[in-house]
Every structure is written in C-alpha cells, then in structure tokens.
Amino acid sequence: MATSVSDFIIDRLIEWGLHQWYGYPGDGIGGFDGAMGRAQRDGKDFRYVRPTHEEEAAFMATAHAKFTGEVGVCISTSGPGAIHLMNGLYDAKGDNAPVLAIVGQQARVSLGSEFQQEINLERMFADTAVFVQTVATPMHAQLVVDKAVRMAKAYRGPAVVVLPADIQTMDMEEPTVEHFVSRSGIGFVEDRLRPDDSALVRAAEVLNAGEKVAMLVGQGAIGATDEVLAVADRLGAGVITTLLGKQVVPGDVPYHTQQLGLLGSRPSYDMIQKCDTLLMVGTNYPYGEFMPPTGQARGVQIDLSPRHLGIRYPTEVNLWGDALTTLSALLPHLDQHSTEWQQKIASQQQNWKTENTRVAQTAADPINPRSVYVSLNEKLPDNAIITADAGSTADWYGFHIELGPNQMGNLSGRMASMLAAMPYALAGKFAHPDRPVVCTIGDGAFQMMGMNGMLTVKRHWKEWANPTFIVLIINNGDLNQVSWEMREAGDPRWDTAQMVEPLDYAGYAQMLGLKGILVEEPDAVGPAFDEAFAADRPVVLDVRCDRNTPPLPAHIALAQAQGLTESLLSGDPEMGRVVNQSSRAAAARLFARMGLISDD
C-alpha cells in the first residue's frame, strides 16, 4: 500500500520527536483521521487524545508546550473546527508557546467557490501564527511540515499547516531535484544564545553601579533558577517573579517577593518604586504603572525575543539571548554587592506573609477563598502541578501559592483566557502522568467548559500512573473577577450578567464515577484536601466561598477606590456584605502591620 500524504506527516511528526497530540475529528480532516487510526493500530509512537472541543485541544497543546518545553500539537477539521482553535492558539502566541496546528480544508478545486465550510484559513490564522501555509501538492508536504515545526520552536508561537481534503489521501511524493522544489530536513535551531562580550561588559557596568537592584523575572527564565539566584546573590538584589515565571524562584527564597501589580505583594511594589537599578530577565511584563518612574532606575533587559527588548521600560542595555546562557556569561563581570538592601527586602517579605495570612483568616460567609489557597499551599505535594483560571482564582494563586523547587504552575497569561485552567491541568497530567495535578477554577469557568473536561478525565484517568487529579472549584455563584472590575469602574454589580447558576459539582463528579467532596465550613477545608490527595481517583472539591471577599491589591490606585465607592453608592446589591468583608480584610492588614495580633 502506498504511503499517503497523511501517513507521511504522521511519521514526520514522530521523527521530529512530537508524540503527544490533541485533536477533534471531522470530515474536513477525515483523511488524516483515518491515517492516525491506521498508525495507532500499527503501534506507531504517538498518542492522540480527543477532548470534547477543539478549543480545549488548542489550549492543551499550548499547556503541553509550557509544561515540557516541546512543541505542542493540535489537530482540527476545517471551517468551524478551525475557528474553535483560535482562542488556544492566541494563548500560545501571547505566552510564547511553540504549537503546531494541523487543520483540514476543503479540496483544492473548491477553494474560492464559497463551498460549504470553506474559509480562507491562511488569512484567518495570519494574525496569530508565526507561520501558516497550505499544502499545495504531495511533494510540498515535506517542506511545509518541517518549516512549520522549526518555526514554531524558533519563534515560540503557533504554526499552522493547512491540509486540503484531497491532498490528505494522495500518494506521497518524494521531493525531486529540480527548479522550484525545496527539500527539507529535521533539526531544531539552536536556542542557546548569548550576547557578545562588549554587550555583557556594558550591562555589568550598569548593574555594578547600582546599590538597590531589583530583578523582574519571567517565564523566559524557566530552567535557569540557579543562574537567577547566583546573579541575585552577587548583586544583593531582590527578586520579583511574574505569574508565568512564578516557578522560576522557589517560594522559600527569603528575598523572593512573588508577583508585582494587582495580583502582587507590597514588598514587590515597594522594591520597584525604590530601586535604582532594574534587571529584567525573560519577561515582557506589560503594566507600566507598576514599573519605576522614568529616570529613577537604570535598566538592563535579557530576552530571547528581540521584539520584547526595550519596550516596557527605557533600558540602557538590551541583551539578546536566553536567560540561562546570558546570566552565566554575565555573572563573572558582576561585582559582589552588599546584602543590606536584599536583607531589608527579605524582612519586608516575611512581614507581608504574616499580613497576607491574617487577611486569609478573616471571617467570611461561608468560607474565605483566600484561606482555601493558604491551606492548598500547605498541602501541595513536592512535585505537584497547579493551574489557575483567569478569574479571581488567579488573584488567590498570585497572593497565596508559593511554588517549591520541584513544583510547576501555570495559567493563561497575556490572553488571560477564562476556562484555560482545565485544559492546562489535563495537558499537565498527560505530559506528567506520575505527578499530582491540581486545577483551581471558578464556578463560572467550570460551567463554561471545565465540566466538559471532566469527561476527558473520566475517559483517561485509569491510564495515569498517579490518579491524583484534583479540581478545586471556588463556588461563589458569581463571575467574581468581573464583578470586582465593574465595581472598580464605578458600576454596581449586575445580577443578570454576573450570577452563576447553582449546581451540585460534587454530585456531578460522582455521577462520572469520580470522587466529589462538598465543603461548606471553614474547618472542613484542610481535612477535605487531605481526603482528596489520598483518594484513589480524581476528585472534585466543591468549596462554597464568599463572593464578597475583596482581592484587596497591595497598592490601590485612587481611581480604583473612587470607582468602588461610586459603585456601592449606586445600588450595588451586595453593598453591605462588600463593605463588611472589605473592612475585615483592611483591619486584618492594619493589625498585622501594627503587630497587634500575635502569630499564635
């Protein structure tokens, strides 16, 4: 039997070392689906997981790339199936994750005829993809696939191969030696890059002149933990991590002040506002209001993407290179600094932890969601993977989760896409089936698509070496993040838009043959986590939380305070409870700062 184009592509992806694929079938990709069925029966080295929606497949491919460093792969049919991929692929673009999407298309002869489900896919994917190309002939397939994989990895974004229906089943043709024909091979480009010595010396001159050095570290430094800490110790610097870079620096490093901004800590904000030198490593942190005032601090930036250099703060020296190689090359040029600044930051961070814990312990109706994350942080196994959604769960994740050296955590970053926590958790489990995984998600996001993801859990969990897969649902009957955003903008919470329909989530888990635990009292939170981590199957933790617990950022802008006041005075239906909870939280912060509450 002749090898079809689809057979060739499957073999080629395996040659590239891509063995985990996520997709959803359809007639527009039917020839490729059939080839995958044959390949599976022949025992070829790949795994195809079919979630319940193409959007989940794209998010899972993105998360796979984040949790492994490999190119994630997703597959969809043409037309509406291709459209469903877009959100996950934009997530890959926003967070610099290498993803390959293989997408069906109508037969070539139909293109331009407004045939059923015909879409100009190249035009549609042009904004999100680092490379998009339709396979025009069987001989063309080799070049398109090889270039797509290589471009996805090199430019760290989504690449799209459009595969017309008629091409999928044609006999594969080896590229010939003739005019117009390109012949390609397998092999990733080198991504260990470092600037030349003159650039490193200029950067060191700036850093050595600083007395109060702050490091802002992002996901580009994942894998360079030792190098980040070595540079921080040499410079006597404090370290802030972004949400996507949270796992780079262990939470128990005393001068690691966690995140910056609305989801960050006061020591991070104070450090940035008082530093005289800023070193940015592997981050494209976008919130300018939380960066140093122009002219206050001298700046150096390190990034593997030159398009990210010098656009967030007026840095003097921009170093184009990967974090590990560049920091290693920079270290010998750095002078040993005093640790007085660093020790002061460490002391402030310890006080902040005490204050933050006090806020989490304030009474709520029925449960303070902050306390749930404090308990989770204490219970997380050493090798756990944790995901958060883009709602208020991201706030609590940022405020209260401190990852250990062997733990991983992630979420949809620049896109901040709701519902990503579930496909991220699934991809983490498929990539690392021996590790415990915790998905933290709001009830709104769970209803949006998280419930569908539980069907994928039901189908596959018995295949996992470690069955621990916990879905923590912050059940507050509210699209909570948006409610607070409305209040900050001066608008009262609006039930019609914000209310989430009540549902028995623990019962839903049990219906699927999984374990469901309902938690309605604060004292039951810790024991519920113990039960969930000890369970012999995946668990849904339905925790009934107070929707009026305020995010209460470390630094509140005047406009935000005015907006919140206006919204409450404009008839917010939760005004009394919001004021009550906000007052309790503010009082806890005040008492913790004044030392009026002991640590007993």
N, C-alpha and C positions, 0 to 999 in steps of 0.2 A: 504494500500500500504506500502510495506516495505521501511524503510529508507535506501537510498543508501549511499555509502561512501561519495559522493559529498554532499548529504543532511547533513550528519553528520559534514563535515568540515565547511559548511556554518554556521550551528548552533553553532559550536565550536568557530569560529571566533567572532560571536556575543557575546557569553559568555565571551570571552576574552576582550570585550569592543571595538572591532575593527569594525567600522560601515561604513567607507568610503573606497571604493575600486576602483582602476583604472585598466582597462584591455582592451584587444583586443581579439575577438573571433577567433576560428579556429577549425578544426575537431580534432586536437590533444588534445584539451581541451573541446571538444564538450559535453561530459557527464556532466562536471562541469557547462558549459554554460547553458545547459538545466535545471540543478538543480537551478541555480540562477534565471532563468525565473520563475520557479515554486515558488521559495521563494518570489520573488517580488510580484507575483500575490496573494500570501498568506499574504502579508503585513508584512513580517519579517523585523526586524530593521537593515537594511543596505542600502547603496546606491552604485550603480555601475555606474561609469562614463566611457564611452568609447571614449577616444581621437582618433586621426586619425593615431596613430602609437604606437607600443609597446614601443619605446624609450621614447616617451612622457609619457607613463604610468609609467615607472620606475622613471623618473625624478619627476613626480607628487607625487609618493609615497614618494620619498626622501624629497621633499619640505614639504609634509604634516607632516612628522616626525619632520622637523625643526620648522615649524610654530605652532605645537601643543604639541610636546613632546611625542606624541603617536607613536605606531608602524604603519608605512605606509604600505599599501597593494597594490601589483600589481599582475596581472594575465595575462598569455600569453599562446598561443598554443605552440606546440613542434617545433623543428627544427629552421627554420629561425625566427619565432616569439620569441623563447627563446634567440636567438643570439641578437636580437634587444634590449633586456632588458639590455644587458651588460653595456652599457655606463652609464645609470642611476644608476645601481647597484654599479658600480665602484665609482660613485659620492657619493653614500651612504657610501661606505667603506672609501673613502678619508675624508669625513666630519663627520664621526662617527654618522650617522643617522640610527636608527633602522628601517629596512624594511623587510617585509615578501613577498617573491615572490612565487606564486603557478604556476607551469609550467607543461604543458602537456608533455606526452611522448608516444611513440608507445607502443603497447601492449607488455606485458612481454615476450610472446613467440617469438616475433620478435627480441628481443634485441641481438645484436651480429651478425645479419644476413645481415647487410647493407641494411635494409629496407628503403623505401622512408622516408626522413626527420628524420631518426634515427641518433641521435648524442649522444655521451657519455656525458650527461649533468652533471653528478657528476664531471667528470674530468674538463669539461669546466668551471663550476662555482667554482671549488675548490679554485682558487686564490682570488676570490672576496668575497666569502661567509664565514661568521663565522660558518655556519652550512649548510650542504646540504645532503639531504637523499631522496632516492626513497622509496615510499610507496610500500612495497612488498606484503602485504596481507590486506584485510579489517581490521583485528584485529590490524594491525600495524599502522593504520592511526592515532589513538588517540595519541600514543607516538610521532610520527613524527611531527604532528601539534603542540602539546603542547611544545615540546622541541624547535621547530623552533621559535615560538613566544617568548618563555622565553630567548633563546639565542640571538635573535635579540635585545631585550631590554637590557639584561645584558651586552652584549659585544658591543652594539651600532654599529651595522653593518647589512648588509643584510643576511638573512637566506632564504634558498631555499627548498621548498617542491616539489619534482618531482612526478607527478601523472600519472602513465601509463593509457592509454585509457581504457583498460579492467577493471582496478580497479575502475575507476570513477563511473561505473554504477552497480557494485556489491552490494549486500545487506551488510550493515554494520554489523559487529560482535563485540559484547562487549568483551574486553579482559578478558580471563579466568584466574583462579588461577592455574597456572601450570608452569613447568620449561620452561625457555626461554621467557616467556611472561612478559612484563613490563606494569604496569598500572600507568597512569599519571593523574595529576590534574591541575587545573587552579590556577595561582597566580604568580605575578612577584616577582623577587628577590628584596630585599631592596637595593636602590641605594643611600641612605644617609649614607655615610661612613666618619669616621674621624680617624686621626692617634692617637696613644696613647699620654699621657701627656708628656712623655720624649722626643718624637719627636717634639712636639709643643714647648717645652722649648728650645730645641736646635735651632729650626728655629727662635724663638724670640730673642735668643742671637745674631744671625747673623743680624737680622733686626734692633735690638735696637742699635747695634754698628755703623750702617750707618748714614751718615749725608746728603747724596744725594741719596735718594731712588727712583728708577723708578719701576713702576708696568706695566707689559705687560699682558693684559687681553684678553682672547679669548672667543669663544662661550661656552666653558665649564662653564663660569660664568653667562650665561643667567639665570635669576631668582634670582641672588644674587647681584643685584645692590646696595641695602642698605649696604650689608656687604662689598662690594668692596669699597664703598665711606667711610665707617666707618674706615676701615683699612688705606685707603689713608690719611684721616684726622689725624689719630693717628700717622702715620709715616711722615707726612709732605711730602708725595710723589706726584710726577706727575704720570698721568695715560695715557698709550697708549693702544688703542684697536686694535685688528686685524680686517680685513674686515668682517670676520664671527662673530666677537664679537662686532661689531660697536654699536649695540643696547643696550649693557650692561650698558654703561655710557652715560647719556644724553649729547647732544652736547653743552648745555649751561653751563656745569660744567667748570669753568674757567681753571682748570689745566688738563683738558682732551685734549690732543694734537692730537686726532684722530689716524690715522694709521702710520705705520713705513715702510720704504722701498721705492720702486719706485712709489708706489701709496700713499705715506705718506707725512707728513709735516716736515719742517725743525726743529721745536721745538722737535718733536719726535726723529729725528736723533741726535740732539744736546744733548738731555736728555740722550739717550743711551750711547753716546760717553763720557759723563762727569759724569755719575752716579758712585757711589762707592758701590751700593747695588742694586741687581735686584731681584724682586719678580715676578715670572711667575705664572699666575692663569688660569687654564683651556685652555691652548694654546699649540699647537705643532708647533709654528712659525718656518718655515724651513730655512730662509735666513740668514745664518751665517755671511755674510759680513755686516749685519746691527746690529749685536749683539755687546756687549762690547768686546774689545780686551781681550784675555785670561790673567787673573791675575789682571785686572783692578777692577773688581767688584766681590764682594761675592754674591752668589746666593742661592735662595730658590725657589722651584717649588712645586705647588699644582696641582694634576691632578687625575681624577677618573680612567684613564687608566695607569696602571703601566708601560706599554711599552713606554709611552711618557716621562717618567721621566728621567732626566739627559742625554738626547741625543742631545740637541740643544746648551747647554752651560754647562760648568763644575760646576754645582751647588753643594753646600756643603751639603744642607739638602733637601731631597725629601719627600714630604708629600703625601701619597696615600689616597685620599679622595675627596669627591665632594666639590665644591667651597663654597657653602653656609654653610655647616656644619663645614668645616675645618676653614674657615675665622672666623666664630662665635666663635669657640673654641680657635683660635689663639689670637683674639683681647684682652682678659684680660691679656695676657702675654706681651703685647706691651707697651712700654713707650711712653709718649707724646713727640713728636719731635717739634723742631722749624719749623715754616712755611715759613722761609725765602726762601728756595730752591723752595718750591711749589709756592710761590708768584712770584718768578722770572720766573718760567715756565709759569704761567698764563699770565704774561706781554708779554712774547715772543709769546705765542699763539695768543694773541689779535693782535699783530703786524703782525703775519702770516696771520690772517684772512683778515686784511686790504690789505696786499700784494696780497693774492690769489684772492680777489675780483677785484683788479686792473688788474691782468692778464686776468681775465674773461671779463673785459670790453674793452680789446684791439680790434681794428677793425679787421674784417675778411671778407672773400668773400664766401658766403654772410653772414653767421652767425657763431659766435664763439660758439662752442659746450659747452665750459665752462660756458658761460653766460646762456645757457639753463638750466643747472643744478643749477646755482645760483638762477634763477627765480623759478625753481621747489622747491628748498629747502624752499623758502619763502612762496610758495603756498600750500605745503603739509598739508592736514588736520591732526588734532592732533592724530587721530587713524589710519593713513594710513599705508599700507604695500607697500614697494617698492622693486623691484627686478632689478638686473643689469645683463648684459651678460658678457662674458669673454673677450670681445674686449676692445676698447677704452672707452666704457661705464663704465667699471669697474674703469678706471682711473678717470673719471669725478665724478663717485659715491664716490670714495675714497676721492678725493680732496674737493668736494663741498657739499655733503649731510651730514647734522648733524641731527641725529635722536633724536626726543623728547622722553620723558619717556613712552609714550603710543604707539609709532610707532615701526614697525618691518621692517627690511631689510635683504635681503639675496641674495646669488648667489652661483654658483658652485665654491668651494674654492680650495682644493688641486688638483682636476682634472682640474679646470678652463675650463670647457667644454663649447664650443660655442653652442648656441641655448637654454641653460637652462633657460634663463630669462622668456620665455613664459610659459613653463610648471610649473615653480616655481610660477609665478603670478596666473596661473589658480588654482593651488593647494591652494595657499593662499586665493583665493576667495571662493573656495568650503569649506575650513575649517572655514572661517570667512566671510560669505556672507553679513554681515551687515557692513563690513568695506570697505572703498575705497582702490583700488589697482592700483598701477602704475607699469607698466612693461617698463623698459628702455632697448632698444635693438638697435643694429646697423642694417643697411640695409642688410648686408651680412647674419647675423644670422636670420633676419626676413625672408629672402628668403630661407634659409636653412630649417627651419621648423616652424618659427613663423607664417607664413601665414596659415599653417595647423591648428595651434592653434586657429586662429580666427574662424574657422568653429565650434570648440567646444564652443567658446564664443557665436556664433550665435545660437547654439542649446539650450544653457542653461541660457542665461543672464536674461531672464524674470522670472526665478525661484529665482533670488537673491534678498534679502531684500533691498540691496542698489545696484543700477545699475552701480555705478561708477567703471569703469574698463578702464583705460587709457593706451594705448600702445604708448609710445614715441619712434619714430623711428629717430635715428640720421642718416640722409640720406646724405652721402658724396660720394657715388659712389665708395667706396674703402673698402677693407678689412684692415681697418686702423691700427689696432694694429700690424698686421703682417708687414705692410709697414714700420712702425717705427722700428720694430725689425730688419728688413732687413737692414735699414739704419744704425742702431747702430752696426750691424755686419760688416759694410763696403760694403754692396751690394746696388746698386741703386734700387729704386722701379721699379717693372716689371709689366707693364700693363696687360700682358697676364694672369698673375696669380692673380693680385690684383684688377682689375676693377670689379665692381658690376654693373650688367645690370640695366639701369634706369627703373623705374616702378612707376605708379601712385598709391601710397599706400592709399592716402585719397579716391581716386576713388574706390579702392578695398573694403575699409570699407563700402562705400555707397552701393556698389553692394550687400553686405551681409545684408543690412538693418540697418547698424550701422551708426555712425557719423564719417565723415572724415574731417580733417582740415589741409590744406596746409599752411605752414608758410615759407615765403621766405625773410622776412625783420626782422632785429633785434627788431624793435619797436613793432612787432606783437607778440613776444613770450609771454610776460606777459598776454595780453588780450586772447591769444589762450588758455593758462592754465585756465584762469577764465571761458571761454566758455566750456572747457572740463569738469571741475569739476562741472559745473552747468547743464550739459547735462542729459537728461532723459534716456540715453542708453550708451553703451560702445563707446569709441572714439579712433580713430587712429590719432595721431598727426604726420604728416609728416613734419619734420623740416629740411630744406636744410642747411647743415652745411659745414664749410670749412674743407677739409680733411688734410690741411697742418698746422692745429693748433697743436703745439707740446705738448706732455704730460709734458715735462719740469719737471722732478722729482726734489725734494728738494736738493738731493745730486747727482751730476753727476760724475760717475767714469771716469777717464782719458781714459780708453779703449773705453767707450761709445762715448765720444767726438771725439776720433780719428776715430772710425768707422763711425760716422755720417759725418765727414769731408771727409773721403775717398769715401763714397757712393755718396756724392754730386759732388765730383770732377770726379767721374767715369761715369757721364752721367745720373744722376737721372733726369727723365723728369720733375719733379716738383721743380728743384733746386732753381729757382728764388723765387717762392712762399714760399718754405720752409724757405729759408734764411730770407725773408721778415717777415713772421709770427714769426719765432724764435726770430728775432731781436726785434720785437714789444713786445713780451712777456718778453724777457730779460730786455728790457728797463723799462717795467711796474714794474717788480720786483725791479730793481735798484732804480727807482724813489720812489717807496713806502717805501723802506728801508731808503732812504735818507730824507724822509719826504718832498719831493719837490712837491708832489701832495696832496692837501687837501682832506678831506673827504666830501666836499660839492658836 
